Amino acid sequence: MPDRRDVVVEQLDQLRTDFGALWSALTKDPKKEARKERTWTIFVGILGAAAAMGSRRAATRAWNILTGEKPPTPQQQQQKRPAA
């Protein structure tokens, strides 16, 4: 059987959670939050694409320097296959 102190602590914790949810509902606009999330997703996507293109360029240059030839690409491999 829980003692009085445990019950008070549990109720205060629940009250804190409820006040937090109320504060969030009063101060945050769901449409604004959704717009921020979409903007962040687009920003991360653009940054990721730019990083991928940059890393591919850097890898190509490194391959050229290290081996002295063009790097093998999927396009070159398709051209090398004999026609069936």
C-alpha positions, 0 to 999 in steps of 0.5 A: 500500500503506497504511503501518503508521500508517494501518492502526493509525488505521483499526483504532482508529477501528473499535474506537472505533465498536464501543465506542460501539455497545457503550456505547449497547447497555448504557446505553439501553433500546430500549423507553424510547427508543421511548416517548420518541420517541412522546411527542416526536411527540405533543408536537410534533403538539399544539404544531403544531396549537395554533400553526396554530389560533393563527395562523389566529385572528391572520390572521382578526383582521388581515384583519378590521382591515385590510379591515373584512370577514370573511375568505373561507373555503372554507365560504363559497365552497361556499355561494356556488356555484349548485346544479347 
